[in-house]
Amino acid sequence: MDGEQALPRAKRLWIGADVVITLKKQNLQGIFGFYPPPREVTTAHALELSWLFNDLRDLFRKEGLLDSISREVFFQELAAAASASVRENPEIDARSLCRAVTLKAEEVYEEMKEK
């Protein structure tokens, strides 16, 4: 992720594991009034962040670290890191945002490997 060239971009925005990455705030509702709404990450860099989520999903699957339960926890933590980064710096660039999420993914990876 270091360097001058543009980051890859997803063809579509991420939606999965109760996380939605958006360009504009959606204020999504929960399903049937029972399930909580998905965690929204709203950023101008939604396509770059969506690409990263897809890439991390593939890497963690390849390592055999994601199942139906760990998948949700993993992406919720990544979404929380992304949201915190945007909240702390609303003008954050795509590279810095993706770097913050990657650092969180590395932290989670180490925790998963210890189990």
MOPAC internal coordinates of N, CA, C and O (Angstrom, degrees):
PM7 1SCF
backbone

  N    0.0000 0     0.00 0     0.00 0    0    0    0
  C    1.4282 1     0.00 0     0.00 0    1    0    0
  C    1.5138 1   111.97 1     0.00 0    2    1    0
  O    1.2310 1   120.17 1   171.43 1    3    2    1
  N    1.2836 1   117.28 1    -8.57 1    3    2    1
  C    1.4552 1   119.51 1   176.12 1    5    3    2
  C    1.5122 1   108.91 1   -83.68 1    6    5    3
  O    1.2310 1   120.78 1   -27.21 1    7    6    5
  N    1.3104 1   116.12 1   152.79 1    7    6    5
  C    1.4491 1   120.09 1   179.09 1    9    7    6
  C    1.5052 1   111.42 1   125.63 1   10    9    7
  O    1.2310 1   121.56 1     3.20 1   11   10    9
  N    1.3036 1   114.62 1  -176.80 1   11   10    9
  C    1.4559 1   121.04 1  -175.16 1   13   11   10
  C    1.5237 1   113.55 1   -99.93 1   14   13   11
  O    1.2310 1   119.78 1   156.32 1   15   14   13
  N    1.3141 1   118.02 1   -23.68 1   15   14   13
  C    1.4593 1   118.55 1  -175.84 1   17   15   14
  C    1.5214 1   111.32 1   -70.85 1   18   17   15
  O    1.2310 1   121.49 1   -25.84 1   19   18   17
  N    1.3144 1   114.75 1   154.16 1   19   18   17
  C    1.4697 1   120.93 1  -178.01 1   21   19   18
  C    1.5199 1   110.68 1   -63.44 1   22   21   19
  O    1.2310 1   121.12 1   -32.35 1   23   22   21
  N    1.3159 1   115.45 1   147.65 1   23   22   21
  C    1.4648 1   120.48 1   176.65 1   25   23   22
  C    1.5227 1   109.77 1   -72.69 1   26   25   23
  O    1.2310 1   120.55 1   -28.10 1   27   26   25
  N    1.3180 1   116.56 1   151.90 1   27   26   25
  C    1.4702 1   119.33 1   173.97 1   29   27   26
  C    1.5234 1   109.72 1   -61.76 1   30   29   27
  O    1.2310 1   121.22 1   -24.98 1   31   30   29
  N    1.3188 1   115.27 1   155.02 1   31   30   29
  C    1.4604 1   121.30 1   179.15 1   33   31   30
  C    1.5304 1   109.01 1  -127.32 1   34   33   31
  O    1.2310 1   121.22 1   -39.04 1   35   34   33
  N    1.3127 1   115.26 1   140.96 1   35   34   33
  C    1.4671 1   120.24 1   176.54 1   37   35   34
  C    1.5232 1   109.18 1   -72.08 1   38   37   35
  O    1.2310 1   121.14 1   -23.52 1   39   38   37
  N    1.3161 1   115.43 1   156.48 1   39   38   37
  C    1.4684 1   120.20 1   176.43 1   41   39   38
  C    1.5224 1   111.20 1   -76.88 1   42   41   39
  O    1.2310 1   120.89 1   155.30 1   43   42   41
  N    1.3340 1   115.89 1   -24.70 1   43   42   41
  C    1.4682 1   120.16 1   177.40 1   45   43   42
  C    1.5225 1   109.04 1  -144.59 1   46   45   43
  O    1.2310 1   121.72 1   -20.65 1   47   46   45
  N    1.2979 1   114.31 1   159.35 1   47   46   45
  C    1.4652 1   120.65 1  -177.93 1   49   47   46
  C    1.5231 1   111.29 1   -71.91 1   50   49   47
  O    1.2310 1   121.25 1   -32.66 1   51   50   49
  N    1.3216 1   115.22 1   147.34 1   51   50   49
  C    1.4669 1   122.47 1  -179.33 1   53   51   50
  C    1.5193 1   110.59 1   -68.73 1   54   53   51
  O    1.2310 1   121.64 1   -44.95 1   55   54   53
  N    1.3208 1   114.46 1   135.05 1   55   54   53
  C    1.4535 1   122.30 1   167.40 1   57   55   54
  C    1.5168 1   106.23 1  -147.43 1   58   57   55
  O    1.2310 1   121.20 1   -60.91 1   59   58   57
  N    1.3150 1   115.30 1   119.09 1   59   58   57
  C    1.4604 1   120.07 1  -179.32 1   61   59   58
  C    1.5145 1   110.58 1   166.38 1   62   61   59
  O    1.2310 1   120.70 1   -22.08 1   63   62   61
  N    1.3136 1   116.26 1   157.92 1   63   62   61
  C    1.4603 1   123.41 1   178.61 1   65   63   62
  C    1.5316 1   110.54 1    55.19 1   66   65   63
  O    1.2310 1   120.90 1  -142.38 1   67   66   65
  N    1.3291 1   115.88 1    37.62 1   67   66   65
  C    1.4686 1   122.61 1  -179.33 1   69   67   66
  C    1.5260 1   113.43 1    60.12 1   70   69   67
  O    1.2310 1   121.22 1  -148.97 1   71   70   69
  N    1.3290 1   115.27 1    31.03 1   71   70   69
  C    1.4640 1   121.96 1   175.79 1   73   71   70
  C    1.5255 1   108.00 1  -129.21 1   74   73   71
  O    1.2310 1   121.15 1   -44.50 1   75   74   73
  N    1.3274 1   115.41 1   135.50 1   75   74   73
  C    1.4543 1   122.29 1   175.61 1   77   75   74
  C    1.5210 1   107.39 1  -127.12 1   78   77   75
  O    1.2310 1   120.49 1   -54.43 1   79   78   77
  N    1.3205 1   116.67 1   125.57 1   79   78   77
  C    1.4589 1   121.38 1   175.85 1   81   79   78
  C    1.5184 1   107.40 1  -102.12 1   82   81   79
  O    1.2310 1   120.61 1   -54.68 1   83   82   81
  N    1.3312 1   116.44 1   125.32 1   83   82   81
  C    1.4543 1   120.95 1  -174.14 1   85   83   82
  C    1.5237 1   112.03 1  -131.60 1   86   85   83
  O    1.2310 1   121.70 1   -20.37 1   87   86   85
  N    1.3173 1   114.36 1   159.63 1   87   86   85
  C    1.4642 1   121.36 1   173.28 1   89   87   86
  C    1.5240 1   110.74 1   -86.11 1   90   89   87
  O    1.2310 1   120.68 1   150.13 1   91   90   89
  N    1.3346 1   116.30 1   -29.87 1   91   90   89
  C    1.4597 1   122.74 1   179.35 1   93   91   90
  C    1.5113 1   109.16 1  -132.21 1   94   93   91
  O    1.2310 1   120.52 1   -38.22 1   95   94   93
  N    1.3223 1   116.62 1   141.78 1   95   94   93
  C    1.4620 1   121.85 1  -179.50 1   97   95   94
  C    1.5246 1   110.55 1   -54.03 1   98   97   95
  O    1.2310 1   120.66 1   -48.65 1   99   98   97
  N    1.3270 1   116.34 1   131.35 1   99   98   97
  C    1.4579 1   122.02 1  -176.22 1  101   99   98
  C    1.5245 1   113.79 1  -104.21 1  102  101   99
  O    1.2310 1   119.67 1   154.26 1  103  102  101
  N    1.3323 1   118.23 1   -25.74 1  103  102  101
  C    1.4672 1   122.22 1  -174.59 1  105  103  102
  C    1.5217 1   111.32 1    51.66 1  106  105  103
  O    1.2310 1   120.90 1  -125.82 1  107  106  105
  N    1.3061 1   115.88 1    54.18 1  107  106  105
  C    1.4597 1   122.16 1  -177.96 1  109  107  106
  C    1.5242 1   110.81 1   -68.26 1  110  109  107
  O    1.2310 1   121.16 1   -31.34 1  111  110  109
  N    1.2967 1   115.39 1   148.66 1  111  110  109
  C    1.4626 1   122.21 1   178.84 1  113  111  110
  C    1.5283 1   109.46 1  -100.88 1  114  113  111
  O    1.2310 1   121.02 1   -21.20 1  115  114  113
  N    1.3232 1   115.65 1   158.80 1  115  114  113
  C    1.4536 1   120.31 1   174.55 1  117  115  114
  C    1.5199 1   109.95 1   -72.28 1  118  117  115
  O    1.2310 1   120.80 1   -11.92 1  119  118  117
  N    1.3100 1   116.08 1   168.08 1  119  118  117
  C    1.4631 1   121.70 1  -178.73 1  121  119  118
  C    1.5240 1   109.67 1   -87.11 1  122  121  119
  O    1.2310 1   120.79 1   -51.51 1  123  122  121
  N    1.3295 1   116.10 1   128.49 1  123  122  121
  C    1.4570 1   123.46 1   175.99 1  125  123  122
  C    1.5345 1   113.22 1    58.15 1  126  125  123
  O    1.2310 1   119.92 1  -161.19 1  127  126  125
  N    1.3058 1   117.76 1    18.81 1  127  126  125
  C    1.4553 1   120.58 1   179.96 1  129  127  126
  C    1.5197 1   113.32 1    69.76 1  130  129  127
  O    1.2310 1   120.40 1  -174.89 1  131  130  129
  N    1.3268 1   116.85 1     5.11 1  131  130  129
  C    1.4637 1   121.35 1  -178.07 1  133  131  130
  C    1.5170 1   111.18 1  -104.29 1  134  133  131
  O    1.2310 1   120.99 1   127.63 1  135  134  133
  N    1.3189 1   115.72 1   -52.37 1  135  134  133
  C    1.4546 1   120.48 1  -179.03 1  137  135  134
  C    1.5234 1   109.91 1   -80.41 1  138  137  135
  O    1.2310 1   120.05 1   -37.51 1  139  138  137
  N    1.3089 1   117.50 1   142.49 1  139  138  137
  C    1.4678 1   118.90 1   178.53 1  141  139  138
  C    1.5301 1   110.05 1   -69.32 1  142  141  139
  O    1.2310 1   120.54 1   -22.13 1  143  142  141
  N    1.3321 1   116.58 1   157.87 1  143  142  141
  C    1.4691 1   118.75 1   177.28 1  145  143  142
  C    1.5255 1   110.10 1   -65.40 1  146  145  143
  O    1.2310 1   120.39 1   -25.04 1  147  146  145
  N    1.3238 1   116.87 1   154.96 1  147  146  145
  C    1.4635 1   118.90 1   177.31 1  149  147  146
  C    1.5251 1   110.75 1   -66.79 1  150  149  147
  O    1.2310 1   121.00 1   -22.53 1  151  150  149
  N    1.2945 1   115.70 1   157.47 1  151  150  149
  C    1.4677 1   120.41 1   175.66 1  153  151  150
  C    1.5215 1   107.33 1   -75.28 1  154  153  151
  O    1.2310 1   120.93 1   -55.27 1  155  154  153
  N    1.3048 1   115.82 1   124.73 1  155  154  153
  C    1.4689 1   121.39 1   178.55 1  157  155  154
  C    1.5161 1   109.99 1   -96.71 1  158  157  155
  O    1.2310 1   120.96 1   -45.15 1  159  158  157
  N    1.3177 1   115.77 1   134.85 1  159  158  157
  C    1.4604 1   121.83 1   169.83 1  161  159  158
  C    1.5235 1   105.40 1  -116.96 1  162  161  159
  O    1.2310 1   120.76 1   -68.17 1  163  162  161
  N    1.3132 1   116.16 1   111.83 1  163  162  161
  C    1.4549 1   121.48 1  -177.93 1  165  163  162
  C    1.5202 1   109.04 1  -105.89 1  166  165  163
  O    1.2310 1   120.96 1   -58.96 1  167  166  165
  N    1.3301 1   115.76 1   121.04 1  167  166  165
  C    1.4540 1   120.80 1  -177.88 1  169  167  166
  C    1.5256 1   110.23 1  -156.68 1  170  169  167
  O    1.2310 1   121.28 1   -29.71 1  171  170  169
  N    1.3152 1   115.16 1   150.29 1  171  170  169
  C    1.4686 1   120.54 1   174.58 1  173  171  170
  C    1.5261 1   110.64 1   -66.60 1  174  173  171
  O    1.2310 1   120.76 1   164.65 1  175  174  173
  N    1.3249 1   116.15 1   -15.35 1  175  174  173
  C    1.4702 1   121.75 1  -177.36 1  177  175  174
  C    1.5320 1   111.20 1  -104.92 1  178  177  175
  O    1.2310 1   121.02 1  -146.35 1  179  178  177
  N    1.3218 1   115.65 1    33.65 1  179  178  177
  C    1.4629 1   121.46 1  -175.53 1  181  179  178
  C    1.5218 1   112.91 1   -60.80 1  182  181  179
  O    1.2310 1   119.65 1   142.69 1  183  182  181
  N    1.3146 1   118.26 1   -37.31 1  183  182  181
  C    1.4725 1   119.47 1  -178.67 1  185  183  182
  C    1.5223 1   111.52 1   -71.37 1  186  185  183
  O    1.2310 1   120.12 1   142.68 1  187  186  185
  N    1.3205 1   117.38 1   -37.32 1  187  186  185
  C    1.4692 1   120.14 1   176.99 1  189  187  186
  C    1.5281 1   109.97 1   -67.89 1  190  189  187
  O    1.2310 1   120.67 1   136.90 1  191  190  189
  N    1.3345 1   116.32 1   -43.10 1  191  190  189
  C    1.4620 1   120.37 1   179.37 1  193  191  190
  C    1.5281 1   110.73 1   -66.25 1  194  193  191
  O    1.2310 1   120.13 1   141.76 1  195  194  193
  N    1.3105 1   117.36 1   -38.24 1  195  194  193
  C    1.4720 1   120.84 1   176.84 1  197  195  194
  C    1.5222 1   110.43 1   -62.81 1  198  197  195
  O    1.2310 1   120.31 1   138.59 1  199  198  197
  N    1.3264 1   117.01 1   -41.41 1  199  198  197
  C    1.4711 1   119.97 1   176.45 1  201  199  198
  C    1.5215 1   109.65 1   -58.37 1  202  201  199
  O    1.2310 1   120.55 1   134.11 1  203  202  201
  N    1.3462 1   116.55 1   -45.89 1  203  202  201
  C    1.4605 1   120.22 1  -178.93 1  205  203  202
  C    1.5271 1   111.03 1   -62.11 1  206  205  203
  O    1.2310 1   119.71 1   136.56 1  207  206  205
  N    1.3225 1   118.16 1   -43.44 1  207  206  205
  C    1.4615 1   120.84 1   178.04 1  209  207  206
  C    1.5318 1   110.50 1   -59.38 1  210  209  207
  O    1.2310 1   120.30 1   136.47 1  211  210  209
  N    1.3197 1   117.03 1   -43.53 1  211  210  209
  C    1.4740 1   120.39 1   177.42 1  213  211  210
  C    1.5176 1   111.21 1   -62.16 1  214  213  211
  O    1.2310 1   120.56 1   136.06 1  215  214  213
  N    1.3185 1   116.53 1   -43.94 1  215  214  213
  C    1.4571 1   121.19 1  -178.76 1  217  215  214
  C    1.5288 1   111.06 1   -64.62 1  218  217  215
  O    1.2310 1   120.60 1   135.53 1  219  218  217
  N    1.3302 1   116.46 1   -44.47 1  219  218  217
  C    1.4597 1   120.05 1   178.81 1  221  219  218
  C    1.5307 1   111.37 1   -65.50 1  222  221  219
  O    1.2310 1   120.43 1   141.48 1  223  222  221
  N    1.3305 1   116.79 1   -38.52 1  223  222  221
  C    1.4708 1   120.43 1   175.87 1  225  223  222
  C    1.5209 1   109.85 1   -56.51 1  226  225  223
  O    1.2310 1   120.76 1   131.84 1  227  226  225
  N    1.3352 1   116.16 1   -48.16 1  227  226  225
  C    1.4634 1   120.22 1  -178.66 1  229  227  226
  C    1.5222 1   112.19 1   -63.77 1  230  229  227
  O    1.2310 1   120.36 1   138.05 1  231  230  229
  N    1.3245 1   116.91 1   -41.95 1  231  230  229
  C    1.4699 1   120.92 1   179.83 1  233  231  230
  C    1.5258 1   111.69 1   -64.97 1  234  233  231
  O    1.2310 1   120.45 1   135.17 1  235  234  233
  N    1.3258 1   116.74 1   -44.83 1  235  234  233
  C    1.4664 1   119.78 1  -178.45 1  237  235  234
  C    1.5228 1   111.51 1   -70.93 1  238  237  235
  O    1.2310 1   120.03 1   147.11 1  239  238  237
  N    1.3247 1   117.54 1   -32.89 1  239  238  237
  C    1.4673 1   120.10 1   174.50 1  241  239  238
  C    1.5236 1   110.47 1   -64.55 1  242  241  239
  O    1.2310 1   121.18 1   135.94 1  243  242  241
  N    1.3268 1   115.34 1   -44.06 1  243  242  241
  C    1.4644 1   120.50 1  -179.81 1  245  243  242
  C    1.5261 1   110.99 1   -58.57 1  246  245  243
  O    1.2310 1   120.79 1   145.01 1  247  246  245
  N    1.3330 1   116.09 1   -34.99 1  247  246  245
  C    1.4707 1   121.40 1   177.94 1  249  247  246
  C    1.5283 1   111.98 1   -79.07 1  250  249  247
  O    1.2310 1   120.36 1   173.00 1  251  250  249
  N    1.3360 1   116.92 1    -7.00 1  251  250  249
  C    1.4638 1   120.87 1  -179.17 1  253  251  250
  C    1.5181 1   113.15 1    73.14 1  254  253  251
  O    1.2310 1   120.44 1  -152.03 1  255  254  253
  N    1.3265 1   116.77 1    27.97 1  255  254  253
  C    1.4584 1   120.40 1  -175.69 1  257  255  254
  C    1.5242 1   114.44 1   -98.79 1  258  257  255
  O    1.2310 1   120.01 1   168.95 1  259  258  257
  N    1.3193 1   117.59 1   -11.05 1  259  258  257
  C    1.4619 1   119.38 1  -177.46 1  261  259  258
  C    1.5186 1   111.56 1  -110.14 1  262  261  259
  O    1.2310 1   121.17 1   -52.88 1  263  262  261
  N    1.3208 1   115.37 1   127.12 1  263  262  261
  C    1.4571 1   121.49 1   169.98 1  265  263  262
  C    1.5273 1   106.48 1  -125.99 1  266  265  263
  O    1.2310 1   119.94 1     8.06 1  267  266  265
  N    1.3016 1   117.72 1  -171.94 1  267  266  265
  C    1.4637 1   119.73 1  -174.31 1  269  267  266
  C    1.5298 1   112.93 1   -62.63 1  270  269  267
  O    1.2310 1   119.95 1   151.15 1  271  270  269
  N    1.3072 1   117.70 1   -28.85 1  271  270  269
  C    1.4637 1   120.62 1  -179.42 1  273  271  270
  C    1.5286 1   110.86 1   -88.57 1  274  273  271
  O    1.2310 1   119.96 1   129.70 1  275  274  273
  N    1.3155 1   117.68 1   -50.30 1  275  274  273
  C    1.4647 1   120.28 1  -177.36 1  277  275  274
  C    1.5219 1   111.87 1   -65.04 1  278  277  275
  O    1.2310 1   120.36 1   152.46 1  279  278  277
  N    1.3131 1   116.92 1   -27.54 1  279  278  277
  C    1.4678 1   122.00 1   179.88 1  281  279  278
  C    1.5308 1   110.74 1   -59.89 1  282  281  279
  O    1.2310 1   120.46 1   131.92 1  283  282  281
  N    1.3251 1   116.72 1   -48.08 1  283  282  281
  C    1.4615 1   120.24 1  -179.47 1  285  283  282
  C    1.5187 1   111.54 1   -64.38 1  286  285  283
  O    1.2310 1   120.29 1   134.51 1  287  286  285
  N    1.3136 1   117.05 1   -45.49 1  287  286  285
  C    1.4630 1   120.87 1   179.71 1  289  287  286
  C    1.5261 1   109.98 1   -61.05 1  290  289  287
  O    1.2310 1   120.47 1   135.08 1  291  290  289
  N    1.3136 1   116.70 1   -44.92 1  291  290  289
  C    1.4646 1   122.61 1  -179.02 1  293  291  290
  C    1.5306 1   110.91 1   -58.25 1  294  293  291
  O    1.2310 1   120.45 1   127.16 1  295  294  293
  N    1.3211 1   116.74 1   -52.84 1  295  294  293
  C    1.4590 1   118.98 1  -176.40 1  297  295  294
  C    1.5213 1   112.87 1   -72.69 1  298  297  295
  O    1.2310 1   119.99 1   152.55 1  299  298  297
  N    1.3168 1   117.63 1   -27.45 1  299  298  297
  C    1.4616 1   119.94 1   173.42 1  301  299  298
  C    1.5318 1   110.47 1   -64.47 1  302  301  299
  O    1.2310 1   120.61 1   138.98 1  303  302  301
  N    1.3153 1   116.44 1   -41.02 1  303  302  301
  C    1.4667 1   120.13 1   178.68 1  305  303  302
  C    1.5251 1   111.13 1   -67.02 1  306  305  303
  O    1.2310 1   120.24 1   139.36 1  307  306  305
  N    1.3286 1   117.15 1   -40.64 1  307  306  305
  C    1.4652 1   119.83 1   177.37 1  309  307  306
  C    1.5250 1   110.53 1   -64.32 1  310  309  307
  O    1.2310 1   120.53 1   137.78 1  311  310  309
  N    1.3291 1   116.59 1   -42.22 1  311  310  309
  C    1.4648 1   120.78 1   179.22 1  313  311  310
  C    1.5297 1   110.63 1   -63.48 1  314  313  311
  O    1.2310 1   120.40 1   139.62 1  315  314  313
  N    1.3151 1   116.84 1   -40.38 1  315  314  313
  C    1.4692 1   120.45 1   178.38 1  317  315  314
  C    1.5278 1   110.38 1   -62.69 1  318  317  315
  O    1.2310 1   120.42 1   138.60 1  319  318  317
  N    1.3268 1   116.80 1   -41.40 1  319  318  317
  C    1.4676 1   120.51 1   178.27 1  321  319  318
  C    1.5237 1   110.88 1   -64.40 1  322  321  319
  O    1.2310 1   120.58 1   138.44 1  323  322  321
  N    1.3343 1   116.50 1   -41.56 1  323  322  321
  C    1.4674 1   120.34 1   179.24 1  325  323  322
  C    1.5241 1   110.49 1   -65.22 1  326  325  323
  O    1.2310 1   120.37 1   133.93 1  327  326  325
  N    1.3237 1   116.90 1   -46.07 1  327  326  325
  C    1.4655 1   120.92 1  -179.72 1  329  327  326
  C    1.5232 1   111.26 1   -62.06 1  330  329  327
  O    1.2310 1   120.49 1   138.07 1  331  330  329
  N    1.3187 1   116.67 1   -41.93 1  331  330  329
  C    1.4651 1   120.52 1   178.93 1  333  331  330
  C    1.5281 1   110.65 1   -62.86 1  334  333  331
  O    1.2310 1   120.30 1   139.52 1  335  334  333
  N    1.3198 1   117.04 1   -40.48 1  335  334  333
  C    1.4655 1   120.77 1   179.26 1  337  335  334
  C    1.5252 1   111.43 1   -63.66 1  338  337  335
  O    1.2310 1   120.80 1   137.42 1  339  338  337
  N    1.3289 1   116.08 1   -42.58 1  339  338  337
  C    1.4714 1   120.66 1   179.03 1  341  339  338
  C    1.5268 1   110.16 1   -68.03 1  342  341  339
  O    1.2310 1   120.37 1   140.23 1  343  342  341
  N    1.3146 1   116.91 1   -39.77 1  343  342  341
  C    1.4598 1   121.19 1   179.64 1  345  343  342
  C    1.5307 1   110.82 1   -64.67 1  346  345  343
  O    1.2310 1   120.67 1   137.31 1  347  346  345
  N    1.3317 1   116.33 1   -42.69 1  347  346  345
  C    1.4705 1   120.91 1  -179.66 1  349  347  346
  C    1.5151 1   112.30 1   -69.06 1  350  349  347
  O    1.2310 1   120.49 1   147.40 1  351  350  349
  N    1.3380 1   116.68 1   -32.60 1  351  350  349
  C    1.4592 1   121.11 1  -178.58 1  353  351  350
  C    1.5298 1   109.22 1  -143.00 1  354  353  351
  O    1.2310 1   120.12 1   -91.58 1  355  354  353
  N    1.3229 1   117.38 1    88.42 1  355  354  353
  C    1.4659 1   120.59 1  -178.15 1  357  355  354
  C    1.5395 1   113.64 1   -58.48 1  358  357  355
  O    1.2310 1   119.92 1   160.15 1  359  358  357
  N    1.3063 1   117.76 1   -19.85 1  359  358  357
  C    1.4660 1   121.98 1   179.53 1  361  359  358
  C    1.5352 1   112.45 1   -97.54 1  362  361  359
  O    1.2310 1   120.42 1  -163.78 1  363  362  361
  N    1.3147 1   116.80 1    16.22 1  363  362  361
  C    1.4700 1   120.92 1  -177.30 1  365  363  362
  C    1.5277 1   110.43 1   -57.16 1  366  365  363
  O    1.2310 1   120.88 1   -39.65 1  367  366  365
  N    1.3342 1   115.93 1   140.35 1  367  366  365
  C    1.4583 1   119.38 1   177.76 1  369  367  366
  C    1.5303 1   109.64 1   -87.18 1  370  369  367
  O    1.2310 1   120.97 1   -14.92 1  371  370  369
  N    1.3132 1   115.75 1   165.08 1  371  370  369
  C    1.4663 1   121.75 1  -175.52 1  373  371  370
  C    1.5241 1   112.04 1   -58.68 1  374  373  371
  O    1.2310 1   120.57 1   138.25 1  375  374  373
  N    1.3117 1   116.52 1   -41.75 1  375  374  373
  C    1.4634 1   120.56 1  -177.44 1  377  375  374
  C    1.5299 1   111.28 1   -64.18 1  378  377  375
  O    1.2310 1   120.44 1   135.72 1  379  378  377
  N    1.3258 1   116.77 1   -44.28 1  379  378  377
  C    1.4712 1   120.35 1   179.85 1  381  379  378
  C    1.5227 1   111.30 1   -67.11 1  382  381  379
  O    1.2310 1   120.49 1   141.13 1  383  382  381
  N    1.3222 1   116.67 1   -38.87 1  383  382  381
  C    1.4560 1   120.51 1   177.84 1  385  383  382
  C    1.5208 1   110.78 1   -62.86 1  386  385  383
  O    1.2310 1   120.59 1   131.68 1  387  386  385
  N    1.3141 1   116.48 1   -48.32 1  387  386  385
  C    1.4648 1   120.27 1  -179.60 1  389  387  386
  C    1.5276 1   111.54 1   -66.62 1  390  389  387
  O    1.2310 1   120.28 1   146.83 1  391  390  389
  N    1.3150 1   117.07 1   -33.17 1  391  390  389
  C    1.4640 1   120.19 1   177.06 1  393  391  390
  C    1.5270 1   110.32 1   -64.87 1  394  393  391
  O    1.2310 1   120.12 1   137.01 1  395  394  393
  N    1.3341 1   117.38 1   -42.99 1  395  394  393
  C    1.4659 1   120.91 1   178.90 1  397  395  394
  C    1.5323 1   111.06 1   -61.68 1  398  397  395
  O    1.2310 1   120.65 1   138.06 1  399  398  397
  N    1.3179 1   116.37 1   -41.94 1  399  398  397
  C    1.4644 1   120.58 1   179.37 1  401  399  398
  C    1.5314 1   110.50 1   -68.36 1  402  401  399
  O    1.2310 1   120.28 1   141.46 1  403  402  401
  N    1.3100 1   117.07 1   -38.54 1  403  402  401
  C    1.4623 1   120.99 1   178.11 1  405  403  402
  C    1.5267 1   110.77 1   -63.83 1  406  405  403
  O    1.2310 1   120.23 1   139.53 1  407  406  405
  N    1.3152 1   117.17 1   -40.47 1  407  406  405
  C    1.4732 1   120.32 1   177.40 1  409  407  406
  C    1.5219 1   110.75 1   -61.83 1  410  409  407
  O    1.2310 1   120.51 1   140.19 1  411  410  409
  N    1.3385 1   116.62 1   -39.81 1  411  410  409
  C    1.4645 1   120.17 1   177.11 1  413  411  410
  C    1.5281 1   110.33 1   -65.80 1  414  413  411
  O    1.2310 1   120.29 1   139.86 1  415  414  413
  N    1.3221 1   117.04 1   -40.14 1  415  414  413
  C    1.4659 1   120.77 1   178.76 1  417  415  414
  C    1.5293 1   110.55 1   -63.11 1  418  417  415
  O    1.2310 1   120.34 1   140.99 1  419  418  417
  N    1.3212 1   116.96 1   -39.01 1  419  418  417
  C    1.4667 1   120.25 1   177.84 1  421  419  418
  C    1.5242 1   111.01 1   -64.40 1  422  421  419
  O    1.2310 1   120.65 1   139.97 1  423  422  421
  N    1.3281 1   116.36 1   -40.03 1  423  422  421
  C    1.4605 1   121.44 1   177.87 1  425  423  422
  C    1.5354 1   110.62 1   -62.81 1  426  425  423
  O    1.2310 1   120.79 1   133.90 1  427  426  425
  N    1.3128 1   116.09 1   -46.10 1  427  426  425
  C    1.4662 1   120.88 1   178.93 1  429  427  426
  C    1.5271 1   110.56 1   -64.87 1  430  429  427
  O    1.2310 1   120.37 1   140.99 1  431  430  429
  N    1.3198 1   116.89 1   -39.01 1  431  430  429
  C    1.4598 1   121.58 1   178.13 1  433  431  430
  C    1.5323 1   110.42 1   -57.20 1  434  433  431
  O    1.2310 1   120.74 1   133.20 1  435  434  433
  N    1.3315 1   116.18 1   -46.80 1  435  434  433
  C    1.4577 1   119.92 1  -179.75 1  437  435  434
  C    1.5289 1   111.13 1   -62.65 1  438  437  435
  O    1.2310 1   120.36 1   140.08 1  439  438  437
  N    1.3304 1   116.92 1   -39.92 1  439  438  437
  C    1.4636 1   120.62 1   176.93 1  441  439  438
  C    1.5245 1   111.42 1   -62.81 1  442  441  439
  O    1.2310 1   120.48 1   137.62 1  443  442  441
  N    1.3341 1   116.69 1   -42.38 1  443  442  441
  C    1.4619 1   120.78 1  -179.19 1  445  443  442
  C    1.5220 1   111.20 1   -66.42 1  446  445  443
  O    1.2310 1   120.33 1   141.46 1  447  446  445
  N    1.3158 1   116.98 1   -38.54 1  447  446  445
  C    1.4685 1   120.59 1  -178.76 1  449  447  446
  C    1.5288 1   111.51 1   -68.42 1  450  449  447
  O    1.2310 1   120.17 1   152.77 1  451  450  449
  N    1.3330 1   117.29 1   -27.23 1  451  450  449
  C    1.4640 1   121.26 1   179.36 1  453  451  450
  C    1.5184 1   112.48 1   -72.90 1  454  453  451
  O    1.2310 1   120.12 1   156.27 1  455  454  453
  N    1.3239 1   117.38 1   -23.73 1  455  454  453
  C    1.4709 1   121.08 1  -176.72 1  457  455  454
  C    1.4900 1   112.67 1   -77.86 1  458  457  455
  O    1.2310 1   120.10 1   180.00 1  459  458  457

